[in-house]
Amino acid sequence: MIGWLDLAAGASGDMLLGTLVDAGVPLDVPAEAVAALHVEHVHLVAEPVTRHGLGATRVHVHAPPSDVHRSWADVRALLEDSALPPPVRDGALAVFERLAVAEGRVHRVDPDQVHFHEVGALDALADVVGVVAGLEYLALDRLTASPVALGSGSARSSHGVVPIPGPAVLELLTGVPVLAGPVPAEMCTPTGAALLAARVDEWTALPALRPERVGTGAGGRDPEELPNVVRLVLGEPDAPAPARPVVLETNVDDLDPRLWPGVLDALFAAGASDAWLTPILMKKGRPAHTLSALCRPDAVAAVQAAVFATTSTIGLRVVEVGKVALERAHATVDVLGGQVGVKLAVSGGRLANVSVEFEDVAALARERDLPVKEVLRAATAAAEDAYPVSTAEAPPLWG
């Protein structure tokens, strides 16, 4: 299963936590993770809310008042000494390490000396371990996300007035597609940014998938500009459409015609399924040829290289084509004391066509010192007797 986060309204720890609970993660999963921390009692409550008419889940983190400002070293020790399962513990450590490094770069201090203030509070600890525990519960093969809306304007923090997007948020989302979005306020918190940076595998529009369920998590505010929600779409990846065959074409008016047989041989050797020449008249009435080659997708590069190596062209048309091919198999028939290969084609469970392999016919004619036309006539008759097209069911070659 894969997931896709719609981050048009940004992200925060509580929004992501609400999204996971709304998507089917039992509230007990993040609650038990929070309980595994050796901190004051923290209680999680899920509440159904609406944002612009959309139903969503908001998870409240009820924690006792605290003026503790934990450093990265404090948080690291707290997590390492907790009773969290190793995947959740390590995931939470990775999130807080990103926060410490980002804050350290912004404030020009060593990460171990960073005091998290807001993000070191109990509710932020609960958000981080709760979201990581919820994602581990879902066990997604891949988590993708849209570009992140960050907001604009300014806000007051414990450091004073800071611009939005916040410096730490921008540091955390370096290399990630972001946009301001329509709301002139903070839309993505440092905690939300750290969780996204640590857990999202790919930043993309909604990928090809078959949706199975959708979780919608709400933030505390309800701005006029848009619903303040994060959506998580869960589903199975949709298999991509198989690559289609390709026809390579070029018009050539300056190649010695004696070279064309060798060109066609080179294209077949490079993997072309078919190759042919069509006589044409080009500008100024010059006689020329259109060279065409039908290729499987995996043979296109080699066939292109063969065209450029064996002809005088400097460009190609590349056209994807649809193709209908009958089921085929090969057999042999006895002819004049030798054997000739036969190609059989089936349509609707019945033989549709039988043809002899001309190269086998020509080789047998040389071996018997007979005219090719006589061996061809005999081989065709033998093939039609063995595999009568008009009445025969598909032979056992197809099971």
C-alpha positions in Angstrom: 0.0 0.0 0.0 1.2 3.5 -0.7 0.0 6.9 0.7 -0.2 10.4 -0.6 -0.4 13.5 1.6 -2.3 16.5 0.2 -0.5 19.5 1.8 -2.3 22.4 0.2 -3.0 23.7 3.7 0.5 23.0 5.0 1.1 20.7 7.9 1.6 20.5 11.6 2.2 17.6 14.0 -1.4 17.6 15.2 -2.8 17.8 11.7 -0.7 14.8 10.6 -1.8 12.9 13.8 -5.5 13.6 13.1 -5.0 12.5 9.5 -3.6 9.1 10.5 -6.4 8.5 13.1 -9.0 9.5 10.5 -7.4 7.1 8.0 -7.9 4.2 10.4 -5.0 4.2 12.8 -6.5 3.4 16.2 -6.1 6.2 18.7 -4.5 3.7 21.0 -1.5 3.4 18.7 -0.2 7.0 19.2 -1.5 7.0 22.8 0.5 4.0 23.8 3.6 5.5 22.1 3.2 8.7 24.1 2.7 6.7 27.3 6.0 5.0 26.7 7.8 8.3 27.3 9.1 9.0 30.8 7.3 12.4 31.0 4.3 13.9 32.7 1.0 12.3 31.8 -0.2 13.2 28.3 -3.7 12.4 27.1 -4.9 12.2 23.5 -8.5 13.0 22.5 -9.9 12.6 18.9 -12.7 15.0 18.0 -14.8 15.1 14.8 -14.8 18.6 13.3 -15.6 20.3 10.0 -13.4 22.7 7.9 -15.3 24.5 5.1 -17.9 21.7 5.2 -15.3 18.9 5.1 -15.5 16.3 7.9 -12.2 15.8 9.6 -10.6 14.5 12.8 -8.7 16.8 15.2 -6.5 15.1 17.8 -6.1 17.2 21.0 -3.0 16.7 23.1 -3.8 17.4 26.7 -0.6 17.9 28.7 0.0 19.6 32.0 1.6 23.1 31.9 5.4 23.0 31.7 8.1 25.6 31.4 10.8 23.0 30.6 12.9 24.0 27.6 14.6 20.8 26.5 17.7 20.7 24.4 18.4 18.2 21.7 20.6 16.3 24.1 17.7 16.2 26.6 15.2 15.0 24.0 17.7 12.4 22.7 18.2 11.0 26.1 14.5 10.9 26.8 13.7 9.0 23.7 16.7 6.6 24.1 15.5 5.8 27.7 11.9 5.3 26.7 10.0 2.1 26.3 9.1 2.8 22.6 9.5 0.0 20.1 12.8 0.4 18.2 11.3 1.5 14.9 9.2 4.2 16.6 12.1 5.3 18.8 14.5 5.5 15.9 12.0 7.3 13.7 11.3 9.9 16.4 15.1 10.4 17.0 15.5 11.0 13.2 12.8 13.7 13.3 14.2 15.5 16.3 17.7 15.3 14.9 16.5 17.1 11.8 15.0 19.7 14.0 18.1 20.2 16.0 20.4 20.5 12.9 18.0 23.0 11.3 17.6 25.1 14.5 21.4 25.0 14.9 22.0 26.3 11.4 19.4 29.1 11.8 20.7 30.2 15.3 24.4 29.4 14.5 24.9 27.1 17.5 25.9 23.5 17.9 22.8 21.2 17.5 23.4 19.7 21.0 23.0 23.2 22.5 19.8 23.9 20.7 16.9 24.6 23.1 13.7 23.6 21.3 11.3 25.8 23.3 8.0 25.3 21.4 9.0 22.1 19.7 10.5 20.6 22.9 7.2 20.9 24.7 5.2 17.9 25.7 2.6 18.4 22.9 5.4 18.4 20.3 6.9 15.2 21.7 3.5 13.6 21.6 2.9 14.7 18.0 6.2 13.3 16.8 6.1 9.9 18.5 2.4 9.6 17.7 2.8 10.3 14.0 5.8 8.0 13.7 3.9 5.3 15.5 0.9 5.8 13.3 3.0 5.5 10.1 4.7 2.4 11.4 1.3 0.9 12.1 0.2 1.5 8.5 3.5 -0.1 7.2 3.3 1.8 3.9 5.5 0.7 1.0 5.9 4.3 0.0 4.7 7.7 1.3 4.4 10.5 -1.2 3.3 14.1 -0.8 2.3 17.2 -2.7 4.3 20.4 -2.5 4.0 22.0 0.9 2.1 25.3 1.5 4.1 27.3 4.0 2.2 30.5 4.4 3.4 34.1 4.5 3.7 37.1 6.7 5.3 37.1 10.2 4.7 35.5 13.6 5.8 35.9 17.2 7.8 33.1 18.8 9.9 32.8 22.0 12.8 34.3 19.9 10.8 37.4 18.9 9.1 38.2 15.6 10.1 35.8 12.8 9.2 35.9 9.1 6.9 33.3 7.6 7.9 30.8 6.2 10.0 30.4 9.4 13.8 30.0 8.9 13.8 26.6 10.5 10.9 25.4 8.3 12.8 26.5 5.2 16.0 24.8 6.4 14.1 21.6 7.1 12.5 21.6 3.7 15.6 22.4 1.6 15.2 20.6 -1.7 11.5 20.0 -1.2 8.9 21.6 -3.5 7.1 24.4 -1.5 4.8 27.4 -2.1 3.4 30.2 0.0 -0.2 29.3 -0.4 -3.2 31.6 0.0 -3.2 32.1 3.8 -1.1 35.0 5.2 -0.1 33.1 8.3 2.1 30.1 9.4 0.8 27.1 7.5 3.6 24.6 8.2 5.2 24.3 11.6 8.7 23.2 12.3 7.4 19.9 13.8 5.3 19.3 10.7 8.2 20.1 8.4 10.5 17.8 10.3 8.0 14.9 10.1 7.5 15.4 6.4 11.2 15.7 5.7 12.0 12.6 7.6 9.1 10.4 6.4 8.1 11.4 2.8 9.8 9.3 0.1 8.7 11.3 -2.9 7.2 14.7 -3.6 4.7 14.5 -6.4 1.1 15.1 -7.6 -1.3 12.3 -6.7 0.4 9.1 -8.0 -1.4 6.4 -10.0 -3.2 4.3 -7.3 -6.5 2.7 -6.5 -7.8 4.6 -3.5 -9.0 2.5 -0.6 -9.5 5.1 2.1 -8.9 8.7 2.9 -7.9 10.3 6.2 -8.5 14.0 6.8 -6.9 15.7 9.8 -7.7 19.2 10.9 -5.7 22.0 12.4 -6.9 24.2 15.2 -7.6 27.3 12.9 -10.3 27.7 10.3 -9.1 30.3 7.9 -11.4 31.8 5.2 -9.1 31.0 2.3 -9.2 27.2 2.3 -10.0 24.1 4.5 -7.2 23.8 7.1 -6.7 20.1 6.6 -4.2 17.5 5.6 -5.5 14.6 3.6 -3.9 11.2 3.4 -5.0 9.0 0.4 -4.2 5.3 0.9 -4.4 2.7 -1.9 -2.7 0.1 -4.0 -0.4 1.4 -6.7 -1.9 1.2 -10.2 0.3 -0.8 -12.6 1.6 1.6 -15.3 0.4 1.0 -18.8 2.8 -1.1 -20.7 5.1 0.8 -23.0 3.8 0.7 -26.6 5.8 -0.3 -29.7 7.5 2.5 -31.6 8.0 3.2 -35.3 11.2 5.1 -36.2 11.0 6.8 -39.5 13.3 9.0 -41.6 13.4 10.3 -45.2 16.7 9.7 -47.0 17.5 11.0 -50.5 21.3 10.9 -50.6 22.3 7.2 -49.7 23.8 4.9 -52.3 20.9 2.4 -53.0 23.3 -0.5 -52.9 23.6 0.1 -49.1 19.9 -0.4 -48.3 20.0 -4.2 -47.9 22.8 -3.8 -45.3 20.9 -1.1 -43.5 17.9 -3.3 -43.1 20.1 -6.2 -41.9 21.7 -3.9 -39.3 18.3 -2.8 -38.0 17.1 -6.4 -37.6 20.4 -7.2 -35.9 19.8 -4.3 -33.5 16.4 -5.7 -32.5 13.9 -4.2 -34.9 10.7 -6.3 -35.1 10.3 -5.2 -38.7 12.0 -2.7 -41.1 11.0 -1.6 -44.6 11.6 1.0 -47.3 8.9 3.1 -49.1 9.9 4.9 -52.3 8.9 8.6 -52.1 9.4 11.9 -54.0 10.9 14.7 -51.8 11.2 18.5 -52.4 12.4 19.5 -55.9 11.2 16.2 -57.2 14.1 14.2 -55.8 13.5 10.4 -55.5 14.1 9.1 -52.0 13.1 6.5 -49.5 11.3 6.5 -46.2 13.1 4.1 -43.9 10.7 2.7 -41.2 11.5 0.4 -38.3 9.1 -1.1 -35.8 10.7 -1.6 -32.4 9.8 -2.9 -29.0 10.4 -0.2 -26.4 13.5 -1.9 -25.1 15.0 -2.0 -28.6 14.5 1.7 -29.5 17.9 3.0 -28.4 19.8 0.2 -30.2 17.8 0.6 -33.4 18.2 4.4 -33.4 22.0 3.9 -33.1 22.0 1.5 -36.0 20.0 4.0 -38.2 22.5 6.8 -37.5 25.5 4.5 -38.0 24.4 3.0 -41.3 22.5 5.8 -43.1 23.2 9.5 -43.9 20.1 10.8 -41.9 20.5 13.3 -39.1 17.1 12.9 -37.6 14.2 10.5 -36.8 10.5 10.6 -36.3 9.5 8.6 -33.2 5.9 7.5 -33.1 4.2 5.3 -30.6 1.8 2.9 -32.3 -0.9 0.5 -31.3 -0.4 -3.1 -32.3 -2.6 -6.1 -32.6 -0.7 -9.4 -32.9 -2.1 -12.9 -33.2 -0.8 -15.6 -30.9 1.9 -17.5 -32.7 4.0 -20.7 -32.5 6.4 -22.6 -34.7 6.3 -26.2 -36.1 8.0 -28.1 -38.9 6.8 -30.3 -41.8 8.6 -32.9 -43.8 9.3 -31.8 -47.3 11.3 -33.9 -49.9 13.2 -35.7 -47.3 14.0 -32.6 -45.3 12.3 -30.3 -42.8 10.9 -26.8 -43.3 9.8 -24.5 -40.5 6.1 -23.4 -40.4 4.7 -20.3 -38.6 1.2 -20.8 -37.2 -1.1 -17.9 -36.1 -4.3 -18.3 -34.0 -7.3 -16.1 -33.7 -10.3 -16.9 -31.5 -8.9 -20.3 -30.7 -8.7 -21.4 -34.4 -5.9 -21.3 -36.9 -5.9 -18.1 -38.9 -2.8 -18.4 -41.0 -0.1 -20.9 -41.8 3.1 -19.9 -43.6 6.4 -21.6 -44.4 9.8 -20.2 -43.5 11.3 -19.1 -46.8 14.9 -19.3 -45.6 14.3 -23.0 -44.8 12.8 -23.5 -48.2 15.8 -21.8 -50.0 18.3 -23.9 -47.9 16.5 -27.1 -48.8 16.4 -26.2 -52.5 20.2 -25.7 -52.4 20.7 -28.9 -50.6 18.6 -30.9 -53.1 19.7 -28.9 -56.1 16.2 -28.0 -57.0 14.5 -24.8 -58.1 13.3 -22.8 -55.1 9.8 -22.5 -56.6 9.3 -26.3 -56.5 10.5 -26.7 -52.9 8.2 -23.7 -52.0 5.2 -25.3 -53.7 5.9 -28.6 -51.9 6.4 -27.0 -48.5 3.2 -24.9 -48.8 1.2 -28.0 -49.7 2.7 -30.0 -46.8 1.9 -27.2 -44.4 -1.7 -26.8 -45.6 -2.2 -30.6 -45.3 -0.8 -30.7 -41.8 -2.5 -27.5 -40.6 -5.7 -26.8 -42.6 -6.7 -23.2 -41.8 -10.3 -23.5 -42.7 -11.3 -26.2 -40.2 -8.5 -26.8 -37.7 -8.8 -26.0 -34.0 -5.8 -24.5 -32.5 -3.1 -27.2 -32.2 -1.8 -28.5 -28.9 1.0 -26.0 -29.0 -1.3 -23.6 -27.2 -2.5 -26.1 -24.6 
